[in-house]
Each structure stands twice: as structure tokens, then as C-alpha cells.
Amino acid sequence: MCHVENMPSLNIRELRDTRRLKAWLRSGKTVELRERNLVIARIVPHGRPRKQRAYPDFAALRREILGRRVLPGADLLIQERGRF
């Protein structure tokens, strides 16, 4: 049996005490539901939808660093291969 010790847990009979369960869920804790000391479910609090992560504008960053220059990557690679 493996479970996180900091995670609150309830037995089926203790599920009647909804005050404690609601308090845990409102504070953002996941609660384990047990029957005869075996985990049968996890009650997960409903969270707010996560915001879409904004990625940096790499093209603008490249233009800021290099300006209008274009680095010939293929030509550099061909030159480097001949060196070894």
C-alpha cells in the first residue's frame, strides 16, 4: 500500500461528515476515499482552468539580435565538415 501521508483520507463511514471534506477540498487538497484501509478513490478539487502559456516570439527575438542578416547554416556546416 503506497499513499502520500500528507494527503487527507476518509473512510466510507466518515464520508457523512461533509464539513471536513468540504474544508479540505476548498483548500485545494486531494482527499483519498478508503474502504477497509484500501484506497478506492481520490476526490480531486475542481480547479480553475489553467491559462494558456504564452511563448516568447522567437522570430522577433532573432530579428532583434541579428537584424536582417541571414546566417548560412548549411554553408557553415559544409565548411566545418572539411576541417576534420
Biopython code that builds the backbone (N, CA, C, O; Angstrom):
import numpy as np
from Bio.PDB.StructureBuilder import StructureBuilder

atoms = [
    (1, "MET", "N", (0.849, -1.179, 0.000)),
    (1, "MET", "CA", (0.000, 0.000, 0.000)),
    (1, "MET", "C", (0.887, 1.233, 0.000)),
    (1, "MET", "O", (1.721, 1.404, 0.890)),
    (2, "CYS", "N", (0.712, 2.081, -0.983)),
    (2, "CYS", "CA", (1.512, 3.286, -1.101)),
    (2, "CYS", "C", (0.586, 4.490, -1.239)),
    (2, "CYS", "O", (-0.252, 4.536, -2.139)),
    (3, "HIS", "N", (0.736, 5.437, -0.367)),
    (3, "HIS", "CA", (-0.043, 6.659, -0.473)),
    (3, "HIS", "C", (0.753, 7.800, 0.124)),
    (3, "HIS", "O", (1.695, 7.583, 0.885)),
    (4, "VAL", "N", (0.381, 8.981, -0.214)),
    (4, "VAL", "CA", (1.037, 10.167, 0.309)),
    (4, "VAL", "C", (0.505, 10.410, 1.711)),
    (4, "VAL", "O", (-0.705, 10.515, 1.912)),
    (5, "GLU", "N", (1.402, 10.500, 2.676)),
    (5, "GLU", "CA", (0.962, 10.632, 4.065)),
    (5, "GLU", "C", (0.327, 11.985, 4.347)),
    (5, "GLU", "O", (-0.496, 12.101, 5.255)),
    (6, "ASN", "N", (0.690, 12.995, 3.598)),
    (6, "ASN", "CA", (0.126, 14.318, 3.840)),
    (6, "ASN", "C", (-1.255, 14.470, 3.238)),
    (6, "ASN", "O", (-1.945, 15.454, 3.504)),
    (7, "MET", "N", (-1.663, 13.507, 2.431)),
    (7, "MET", "CA", (-2.973, 13.589, 1.802)),
    (7, "MET", "C", (-4.033, 13.141, 2.796)),
    (7, "MET", "O", (-3.941, 12.042, 3.344)),
    (8, "PRO", "N", (-5.037, 13.975, 3.037)),
    (8, "PRO", "CA", (-6.097, 13.565, 3.963)),
    (8, "PRO", "C", (-6.883, 12.396, 3.386)),
    (8, "PRO", "O", (-7.018, 12.259, 2.171)),
    (9, "SER", "N", (-7.400, 11.554, 4.281)),
    (9, "SER", "CA", (-8.185, 10.415, 3.818)),
    (9, "SER", "C", (-9.410, 10.237, 4.700)),
    (9, "SER", "O", (-9.423, 10.614, 5.872)),
    (10, "LEU", "N", (-10.434, 9.653, 4.099)),
    (10, "LEU", "CA", (-11.688, 9.377, 4.795)),
    (10, "LEU", "C", (-12.095, 7.941, 4.530)),
    (10, "LEU", "O", (-11.857, 7.409, 3.445)),
    (11, "ASN", "N", (-12.708, 7.316, 5.522)),
    (11, "ASN", "CA", (-13.350, 6.031, 5.298)),
    (11, "ASN", "C", (-14.751, 6.299, 4.762)),
    (11, "ASN", "O", (-15.258, 7.418, 4.837)),
    (12, "ILE", "N", (-15.361, 5.260, 4.223)),
    (12, "ILE", "CA", (-16.714, 5.407, 3.680)),
    (12, "ILE", "C", (-17.663, 5.936, 4.752)),
    (12, "ILE", "O", (-18.497, 6.795, 4.464)),
    (13, "ARG", "N", (-17.552, 5.446, 5.961)),
    (13, "ARG", "CA", (-18.453, 5.893, 7.031)),
    (13, "ARG", "C", (-18.207, 7.343, 7.410)),
    (13, "ARG", "O", (-19.139, 8.058, 7.779)),
    (14, "GLU", "N", (-16.960, 7.780, 7.322)),
    (14, "GLU", "CA", (-16.634, 9.170, 7.669)),
    (14, "GLU", "C", (-17.062, 10.152, 6.582)),
    (14, "GLU", "O", (-17.024, 11.366, 6.784)),
    (15, "LEU", "N", (-17.462, 9.631, 5.452)),
    (15, "LEU", "CA", (-17.874, 10.493, 4.349)),
    (15, "LEU", "C", (-19.122, 11.300, 4.686)),
    (15, "LEU", "O", (-19.414, 12.302, 4.033)),
    (16, "ARG", "N", (-19.847, 10.870, 5.690)),
    (16, "ARG", "CA", (-21.037, 11.624, 6.120)),
    (16, "ARG", "C", (-20.682, 12.991, 6.676)),
    (16, "ARG", "O", (-21.486, 13.923, 6.622)),
    (17, "ASP", "N", (-19.468, 13.106, 7.213)),
    (17, "ASP", "CA", (-19.013, 14.385, 7.769)),
    (17, "ASP", "C", (-18.542, 15.266, 6.610)),
    (17, "ASP", "O", (-17.351, 15.326, 6.305)),
    (18, "THR", "N", (-19.483, 15.939, 5.977)),
    (18, "THR", "CA", (-19.149, 16.707, 4.785)),
    (18, "THR", "C", (-18.430, 18.013, 5.096)),
    (18, "THR", "O", (-17.794, 18.579, 4.207)),
    (19, "ARG", "N", (-18.508, 18.503, 6.311)),
    (19, "ARG", "CA", (-17.833, 19.757, 6.652)),
    (19, "ARG", "C", (-16.332, 19.620, 6.489)),
    (19, "ARG", "O", (-15.677, 20.470, 5.887)),
    (20, "ARG", "N", (-15.798, 18.544, 7.032)),
    (20, "ARG", "CA", (-14.357, 18.329, 6.951)),
    (20, "ARG", "C", (-13.933, 18.108, 5.495)),
    (20, "ARG", "O", (-12.918, 18.646, 5.051)),
    (21, "LEU", "N", (-14.707, 17.323, 4.767)),
    (21, "LEU", "CA", (-14.407, 17.057, 3.362)),
    (21, "LEU", "C", (-14.428, 18.347, 2.546)),
    (21, "LEU", "O", (-13.523, 18.590, 1.747)),
    (22, "LYS", "N", (-15.454, 19.173, 2.742)),
    (22, "LYS", "CA", (-15.560, 20.433, 2.007)),
    (22, "LYS", "C", (-14.397, 21.371, 2.347)),
    (22, "LYS", "O", (-13.871, 22.058, 1.471)),
    (23, "ALA", "N", (-14.005, 21.393, 3.609)),
    (23, "ALA", "CA", (-12.902, 22.270, 4.016)),
    (23, "ALA", "C", (-11.608, 21.851, 3.318)),
    (23, "ALA", "O", (-10.855, 22.704, 2.847)),
    (24, "TRP", "N", (-11.348, 20.553, 3.248)),
    (24, "TRP", "CA", (-10.147, 20.062, 2.562)),
    (24, "TRP", "C", (-10.190, 20.408, 1.078)),
    (24, "TRP", "O", (-9.198, 20.865, 0.511)),
    (25, "LEU", "N", (-11.341, 20.190, 0.453)),
    (25, "LEU", "CA", (-11.453, 20.447, -0.980)),
    (25, "LEU", "C", (-11.347, 21.940, -1.292)),
    (25, "LEU", "O", (-10.739, 22.325, -2.290)),
    (26, "ARG", "N", (-11.937, 22.779, -0.441)),
    (26, "ARG", "CA", (-11.839, 24.228, -0.657)),
    (26, "ARG", "C", (-10.415, 24.732, -0.507)),
    (26, "ARG", "O", (-10.031, 25.713, -1.143)),
    (27, "SER", "N", (-9.627, 24.065, 0.334)),
    (27, "SER", "CA", (-8.229, 24.476, 0.500)),
    (27, "SER", "C", (-7.338, 23.890, -0.588)),
    (27, "SER", "O", (-6.130, 24.127, -0.592)),
    (28, "GLY", "N", (-7.924, 23.125, -1.515)),
    (28, "GLY", "CA", (-7.167, 22.614, -2.658)),
    (28, "GLY", "C", (-6.522, 21.268, -2.457)),
    (28, "GLY", "O", (-5.673, 20.867, -3.253)),
    (29, "LYS", "N", (-6.906, 20.552, -1.402)),
    (29, "LYS", "CA", (-6.301, 19.248, -1.125)),
    (29, "LYS", "C", (-7.081, 18.131, -1.806)),
    (29, "LYS", "O", (-8.308, 18.177, -1.893)),
    (30, "THR", "N", (-6.358, 17.135, -2.284)),
    (30, "THR", "CA", (-6.968, 15.928, -2.819)),
    (30, "THR", "C", (-7.219, 14.978, -1.657)),
    (30, "THR", "O", (-6.352, 14.810, -0.799)),
    (31, "VAL", "N", (-8.384, 14.360, -1.616)),
    (31, "VAL", "CA", (-8.774, 13.511, -0.491)),
    (31, "VAL", "C", (-8.905, 12.064, -0.979)),
    (31, "VAL", "O", (-9.529, 11.795, -2.005)),
    (32, "GLU", "N", (-8.301, 11.137, -0.217)),
    (32, "GLU", "CA", (-8.424, 9.719, -0.531)),
    (32, "GLU", "C", (-9.664, 9.153, 0.142)),
    (32, "GLU", "O", (-9.927, 9.441, 1.310)),
    (33, "LEU", "N", (-10.415, 8.359, -0.582)),
    (33, "LEU", "CA", (-11.580, 7.666, -0.045)),
    (33, "LEU", "C", (-11.186, 6.213, 0.129)),
    (33, "LEU", "O", (-10.752, 5.561, -0.821)),
    (34, "ARG", "N", (-11.338, 5.699, 1.358)),
    (34, "ARG", "CA", (-10.870, 4.350, 1.686)),
    (34, "ARG", "C", (-12.019, 3.461, 2.141)),
    (34, "ARG", "O", (-13.015, 3.921, 2.701)),
    (35, "GLU", "N", (-11.842, 2.183, 1.881)),
    (35, "GLU", "CA", (-12.744, 1.163, 2.404)),
    (35, "GLU", "C", (-11.860, 0.048, 2.942)),
    (35, "GLU", "O", (-11.104, -0.583, 2.204)),
    (36, "ARG", "N", (-11.972, -0.176, 4.236)),
    (36, "ARG", "CA", (-11.132, -1.165, 4.921)),
    (36, "ARG", "C", (-9.646, -0.925, 4.651)),
    (36, "ARG", "O", (-8.892, -1.852, 4.353)),
    (37, "ASN", "N", (-9.255, 0.320, 4.760)),
    (37, "ASN", "CA", (-7.869, 0.773, 4.643)),
    (37, "ASN", "C", (-7.284, 0.605, 3.235)),
    (37, "ASN", "O", (-6.068, 0.689, 3.063)),
    (38, "LEU", "N", (-8.125, 0.370, 2.238)),
    (38, "LEU", "CA", (-7.677, 0.324, 0.858)),
    (38, "LEU", "C", (-8.233, 1.540, 0.124)),
    (38, "LEU", "O", (-9.417, 1.857, 0.240)),
    (39, "VAL", "N", (-7.390, 2.202, -0.613)),
    (39, "VAL", "CA", (-7.828, 3.376, -1.363)),
    (39, "VAL", "C", (-8.704, 2.909, -2.514)),
    (39, "VAL", "O", (-8.283, 2.093, -3.334)),
    (40, "ILE", "N", (-9.930, 3.430, -2.572)),
    (40, "ILE", "CA", (-10.821, 3.069, -3.664)),
    (40, "ILE", "C", (-11.080, 4.253, -4.590)),
    (40, "ILE", "O", (-11.553, 4.072, -5.712)),
    (41, "ALA", "N", (-10.771, 5.469, -4.125)),
    (41, "ALA", "CA", (-10.976, 6.642, -4.974)),
    (41, "ALA", "C", (-10.201, 7.819, -4.421)),
    (41, "ALA", "O", (-9.795, 7.836, -3.260)),
    (42, "ARG", "N", (-10.009, 8.794, -5.278)),
    (42, "ARG", "CA", (-9.439, 10.075, -4.870)),
    (42, "ARG", "C", (-10.408, 11.155, -5.308)),
    (42, "ARG", "O", (-10.853, 11.183, -6.455)),
    (43, "ILE", "N", (-10.723, 12.029, -4.394)),
    (43, "ILE", "CA", (-11.610, 13.149, -4.693)),
    (43, "ILE", "C", (-10.712, 14.361, -4.917)),
    (43, "ILE", "O", (-10.003, 14.804, -4.013)),
    (44, "VAL", "N", (-10.754, 14.882, -6.124)),
    (44, "VAL", "CA", (-9.875, 15.980, -6.527)),
    (44, "VAL", "C", (-10.700, 17.262, -6.596)),
    (44, "VAL", "O", (-11.779, 17.267, -7.189)),
    (45, "PRO", "N", (-10.208, 18.348, -5.998)),
    (45, "PRO", "CA", (-10.963, 19.598, -6.053)),
    (45, "PRO", "C", (-11.022, 20.129, -7.478)),
    (45, "PRO", "O", (-10.076, 19.985, -8.252)),
    (46, "HIS", "N", (-12.130, 20.734, -7.801)),
    (46, "HIS", "CA", (-12.299, 21.327, -9.118)),
    (46, "HIS", "C", (-11.516, 22.621, -9.155)),
    (46, "HIS", "O", (-11.804, 23.549, -8.399)),
    (47, "GLY", "N", (-10.534, 22.684, -10.025)),
    (47, "GLY", "CA", (-9.699, 23.879, -10.097)),
    (47, "GLY", "C", (-10.109, 24.772, -11.235)),
    (47, "GLY", "O", (-10.900, 24.392, -12.099)),
    (48, "ARG", "N", (-9.573, 25.935, -11.221)),
    (48, "ARG", "CA", (-9.804, 26.866, -12.313)),
    (48, "ARG", "C", (-9.031, 26.375, -13.533)),
    (48, "ARG", "O", (-7.956, 25.792, -13.390)),
    (49, "PRO", "N", (-9.563, 26.604, -14.723)),
    (49, "PRO", "CA", (-8.817, 26.186, -15.910)),
    (49, "PRO", "C", (-7.505, 26.955, -15.999)),
    (49, "PRO", "O", (-7.452, 28.160, -15.752)),
    (50, "ARG", "N", (-6.467, 26.242, -16.350)),
    (50, "ARG", "CA", (-5.163, 26.877, -16.440)),
    (50, "ARG", "C", (-5.100, 27.792, -17.649)),
    (50, "ARG", "O", (-5.672, 27.507, -18.701)),
    (51, "LYS", "N", (-4.394, 28.891, -17.474)),
    (51, "LYS", "CA", (-4.237, 29.830, -18.580)),
    (51, "LYS", "C", (-3.270, 29.234, -19.596)),
    (51, "LYS", "O", (-2.328, 28.520, -19.254)),
    (52, "GLN", "N", (-3.540, 29.555, -20.848)),
    (52, "GLN", "CA", (-2.649, 29.115, -21.906)),
    (52, "GLN", "C", (-1.315, 29.830, -21.732)),
    (52, "GLN", "O", (-1.281, 31.050, -21.570)),
    (53, "ARG", "N", (-0.240, 29.095, -21.765)),
    (53, "ARG", "CA", (1.070, 29.668, -21.551)),
    (53, "ARG", "C", (1.505, 30.431, -22.789)),
    (53, "ARG", "O", (1.461, 29.908, -23.903)),
    (54, "ALA", "N", (1.918, 31.653, -22.588)),
    (54, "ALA", "CA", (2.358, 32.480, -23.710)),
    (54, "ALA", "C", (3.837, 32.216, -23.970)),
    (54, "ALA", "O", (4.676, 32.387, -23.085)),
    (55, "TYR", "N", (4.142, 31.800, -25.187)),
    (55, "TYR", "CA", (5.525, 31.544, -25.560)),
    (55, "TYR", "C", (6.140, 32.821, -26.114)),
    (55, "TYR", "O", (5.437, 33.636, -26.711)),
    (56, "PRO", "N", (7.441, 33.006, -25.925)),
    (56, "PRO", "CA", (8.071, 34.210, -26.453)),
    (56, "PRO", "C", (8.071, 34.193, -27.980)),
    (56, "PRO", "O", (8.025, 33.131, -28.600)),
    (57, "ASP", "N", (8.122, 35.350, -28.557)),
    (57, "ASP", "CA", (8.167, 35.480, -30.002)),
    (57, "ASP", "C", (9.622, 35.314, -30.440)),
    (57, "ASP", "O", (10.398, 36.268, -30.419)),
    (58, "PHE", "N", (9.982, 34.089, -30.837)),
    (58, "PHE", "CA", (11.368, 33.797, -31.178)),
    (58, "PHE", "C", (11.803, 34.512, -32.456)),
    (58, "PHE", "O", (12.963, 34.904, -32.583)),
    (59, "ALA", "N", (10.892, 34.681, -33.390)),
    (59, "ALA", "CA", (11.242, 35.380, -34.629)),
    (59, "ALA", "C", (11.603, 36.833, -34.336)),
    (59, "ALA", "O", (12.568, 37.354, -34.897)),
    (60, "ALA", "N", (10.845, 37.491, -33.469)),
    (60, "ALA", "CA", (11.140, 38.878, -33.115)),
    (60, "ALA", "C", (12.468, 38.970, -32.361)),
    (60, "ALA", "O", (13.237, 39.910, -32.560)),
    (61, "LEU", "N", (12.729, 38.001, -31.506)),
    (61, "LEU", "CA", (13.990, 37.983, -30.762)),
    (61, "LEU", "C", (15.164, 37.806, -31.715)),
    (61, "LEU", "O", (16.196, 38.458, -31.557)),
    (62, "ARG", "N", (15.011, 36.931, -32.701)),
    (62, "ARG", "CA", (16.072, 36.725, -33.693)),
    (62, "ARG", "C", (16.315, 38.004, -34.478)),
    (62, "ARG", "O", (17.466, 38.375, -34.705)),
    (63, "ARG", "N", (15.246, 38.690, -34.898)),
    (63, "ARG", "CA", (15.397, 39.947, -35.636)),
    (63, "ARG", "C", (16.080, 41.009, -34.780)),
    (63, "ARG", "O", (16.859, 41.818, -35.282)),
    (64, "GLU", "N", (15.779, 40.996, -33.480)),
    (64, "GLU", "CA", (16.396, 41.969, -32.580)),
    (64, "GLU", "C", (17.895, 41.721, -32.451)),
    (64, "GLU", "O", (18.681, 42.667, -32.401)),
    (65, "ILE", "N", (18.291, 40.461, -32.399)),
    (65, "ILE", "CA", (19.705, 40.129, -32.225)),
    (65, "ILE", "C", (20.478, 40.239, -33.533)),
    (65, "ILE", "O", (21.555, 40.835, -33.569)),
    (66, "LEU", "N", (19.934, 39.666, -34.611)),
    (66, "LEU", "CA", (20.676, 39.566, -35.860)),
    (66, "LEU", "C", (20.341, 40.653, -36.863)),
    (66, "LEU", "O", (21.098, 40.873, -37.809)),
    (67, "GLY", "N", (19.229, 41.331, -36.675)),
    (67, "GLY", "CA", (18.805, 42.316, -37.663)),
    (67, "GLY", "C", (18.338, 41.606, -38.922)),
    (67, "GLY", "O", (17.584, 40.635, -38.849)),
    (68, "ARG", "N", (18.792, 42.095, -40.099)),
    (68, "ARG", "CA", (18.382, 41.486, -41.366)),
    (68, "ARG", "C", (19.373, 40.428, -41.842)),
    (68, "ARG", "O", (19.168, 39.814, -42.889)),
    (69, "ARG", "N", (20.438, 40.213, -41.085)),
    (69, "ARG", "CA", (21.436, 39.222, -41.507)),
    (69, "ARG", "C", (20.829, 37.828, -41.500)),
    (69, "ARG", "O", (20.008, 37.482, -40.651)),
    (70, "VAL", "N", (21.257, 37.052, -42.464)),
    (70, "VAL", "CA", (20.849, 35.655, -42.537)),
    (70, "VAL", "C", (22.117, 34.823, -42.429)),
    (70, "VAL", "O", (23.050, 34.989, -43.216)),
    (71, "LEU", "N", (22.144, 33.936, -41.460)),
    (71, "LEU", "CA", (23.322, 33.092, -41.290)),
    (71, "LEU", "C", (23.180, 31.857, -42.166)),
    (71, "LEU", "O", (22.197, 31.125, -42.049)),
    (72, "PRO", "N", (24.134, 31.623, -43.029)),
    (72, "PRO", "CA", (24.058, 30.453, -43.908)),
    (72, "PRO", "C", (24.475, 29.190, -43.159)),
    (72, "PRO", "O", (25.649, 28.818, -43.160)),
    (73, "GLY", "N", (23.533, 28.553, -42.538)),
    (73, "GLY", "CA", (23.831, 27.385, -41.716)),
    (73, "GLY", "C", (24.372, 26.221, -42.514)),
    (73, "GLY", "O", (25.304, 25.552, -42.068)),
    (74, "ALA", "N", (23.810, 25.960, -43.690)),
    (74, "ALA", "CA", (24.261, 24.831, -44.496)),
    (74, "ALA", "C", (25.684, 25.051, -44.973)),
    (74, "ALA", "O", (26.484, 24.115, -44.969)),
    (75, "ASP", "N", (26.021, 26.271, -45.385)),
    (75, "ASP", "CA", (27.373, 26.556, -45.856)),
    (75, "ASP", "C", (28.390, 26.378, -44.730)),
    (75, "ASP", "O", (29.467, 25.820, -44.943)),
    (76, "LEU", "N", (28.049, 26.850, -43.542)),
    (76, "LEU", "CA", (28.953, 26.682, -42.397)),
    (76, "LEU", "C", (29.163, 25.208, -42.076)),
    (76, "LEU", "O", (30.273, 24.798, -41.737)),
    (77, "LEU", "N", (28.121, 24.421, -42.180)),
    (77, "LEU", "CA", (28.224, 23.002, -41.894)),
    (77, "LEU", "C", (29.138, 22.302, -42.892)),
    (77, "LEU", "O", (29.945, 21.454, -42.511)),
    (78, "ILE", "N", (29.013, 22.652, -44.154)),
    (78, "ILE", "CA", (29.858, 22.048, -45.182)),
    (78, "ILE", "C", (31.318, 22.429, -44.959)),
    (78, "ILE", "O", (32.204, 21.589, -45.119)),
    (79, "GLN", "N", (31.581, 23.685, -44.592)),
    (79, "GLN", "CA", (32.949, 24.123, -44.315)),
    (79, "GLN", "C", (33.519, 23.379, -43.112)),
    (79, "GLN", "O", (34.673, 22.953, -43.148)),
    (80, "GLU", "N", (32.753, 23.218, -42.074)),
    (80, "GLU", "CA", (33.227, 22.554, -40.863)),
    (80, "GLU", "C", (33.506, 21.072, -41.115)),
    (80, "GLU", "O", (34.434, 20.519, -40.525)),
    (81, "ARG", "N", (32.739, 20.427, -41.961)),
    (81, "ARG", "CA", (32.973, 19.009, -42.254)),
    (81, "ARG", "C", (34.332, 18.791, -42.900)),
    (81, "ARG", "O", (34.992, 17.784, -42.645)),
    (82, "GLY", "N", (34.740, 19.716, -43.720)),
    (82, "GLY", "CA", (36.031, 19.583, -44.385)),
    (82, "GLY", "C", (37.200, 19.786, -43.456)),
    (82, "GLY", "O", (38.320, 19.379, -43.766)),
    (83, "ARG", "N", (36.955, 20.420, -42.301)),
    (83, "ARG", "CA", (38.040, 20.698, -41.356)),
    (83, "ARG", "C", (38.528, 19.461, -40.635)),
    (83, "ARG", "O", (39.693, 19.402, -40.242)),
    (84, "PHE", "N", (37.680, 18.484, -40.453)),
    (84, "PHE", "CA", (38.060, 17.335, -39.633)),
    (84, "PHE", "C", (38.480, 16.207, -40.497)),
    (84, "PHE", "O", (38.839, 15.143, -39.992)),
]
sb = StructureBuilder()
sb.init_structure("model")
sb.init_model(0)
sb.init_chain("A")
sb.init_seg("    ")
for serial, (resi, resn, name, xyz) in enumerate(atoms, 1):
    if name == "N":
        sb.init_residue(resn, " ", resi, " ")
    sb.init_atom(name, np.array(xyz, "f"), 0.0, 1.0, " ", f" {name:<3s}", serial, name[0])
structure = sb.get_structure()
